[in-house]
Amino acid sequence: MPPKFTQAQVDAAIQHVTDHGAVNMATAIRYTAVFESAGMAPPQELHRGGEGDLVTAFMKAFHDRCAARQLPPLDSLVVHVAGLREGHPGAGYFKVNGYVDPFGEGGSAAEVARAGAFWKAQQAAVKAWGVTYRRSH
């Protein structure tokens, strides 16, 4: 079954994160804002409607599209703004990157530490890219 979103929607979300997060000192961006910029329902509504897999698929496409466009890992800026994961990315972010979820259940102390360090390094890479981008534009 093809995804319920287009590459143009993914690109719109990437542009939103670039404009409002990456070039702004790697500021965190709400999942809701990312999905709204793509013309999609907020993730909370998708989860409540039984379409949690769509949220994961969209963020995976976002991640892959950044790599294909030789952009930094912009998905590292996308975080929850409420609940237990406030200020942190969803579990899918870590799964896509091959790490345990440091904010979830499971994983050894070393695995959790590696995952947290990876996320911080990804954010630092975006921040460095944003500085270079601002200086060149």
N, C-alpha and C positions, 0 to 999 in steps of 0.2 A: 504494500500500500504506500503510495507516495505521501510525503509529508504535507501537512495542511498549511504550508507557508512557502513562499517563493524566495529565490536568491535575492531578488530586489528587496524583500522585507528584511532579510538578514543584513544586506548591505546598508539599509536605512538604520538599522540598530547599531551597526558598527560605526556609522558616521556620527550617530548621536553620542556614543561612548567616546569617540575621538574628540568631538567638539566640546563635550561637557565634562569629560573626565580626564582623558589622556593629556590634552594640551593645557589642562588646568591643574598642574602639579599632581597628576594621577589621583584625582578626587574620586571617591567611591560613587557609584551610580546604583540607584535602586533597580531591582529586577522589573518592577512595574513600569518605570520610565523606559527601560529598554524595550519591553514588549509593546508599550504604547507607541513608541517611535516607529515600530514595525507595523503599526495598524492592527495589533492583536489585542485580545483580552488580557487583562492582568493575570499573572501566573496563579494568584490565589483563586481566581474564578475558574481557571482551567483545571486546577487541582480539585476544587469542589465539584466541578462538572465531570470528573472522572477522566480528565485529559492530562494527567500529570506526565505521561510519556511524551506529550507534545512539548511540554516545557523542556524536558531533557533533550529531546531531539533538536529543538530550536537552539538551545545553548551549545550543543555539540556542533551543529552547523555553523554557528557563530565562531566557535573555537577554530574549526577547520578552515573557515573562510579567511579568518585573520592570518593563519599560516599561509594559505594559498596566495594572499595578497601581500605577503612579506611584511605584515604589520606585527607589532609586538603583541603579547598575550593580553589583549584588551579584556577578555573575560575575567581576568584576575581582579578587575575593578568592580565587577557586578556583585552586589551584596544584598542581603536581607536587611530591612530596616526595623523589624520588630520580631518579637518572639525569642526563642532560645538561641537562634543563629544571628541575632542582630549584629550587623557590622561584619558578617562573614559570608563567604559564598556558600552555595548549596553543595550537598554531598556529591552531586554530579560533576562539579568542577574538578574535584580531586580524582574521581573515578576516571574521567576523560584523560587526565594527566598521569594516571598510573600510580596514584598514592592512596593511602587510607585516608578516610575523613577524620581530620584531627579534632573535629568538633562533634563527632558522633560516637557511637559505641564501637569498641573493638580496636585492634591494633596495639602493638607493643609501644612502650614509651619511646623507643628509638624511631619507630615508624611514624608516630604522631609528630615527633620533633622534626623529622625529615620533611613531612608534609607541610608543616607550618613554615619551615625555612624556605621550602620551595615556593609557597604562596607569596611570602614576603619578597623573595628574589624576583618573582614574576612582576610584582607591583613595582619594584625598583627599576626593572627593565622598561616598563611602561613610562615611568617618570622620566628616565633618561631620554627615551624616545621623544617624549613630549617637549622636553627642553630643546632638543635638536630641532624638532618640528617648528616650535615657536620662533627660534632664531632664524630659520630659513624662510619664514613667511611674513 
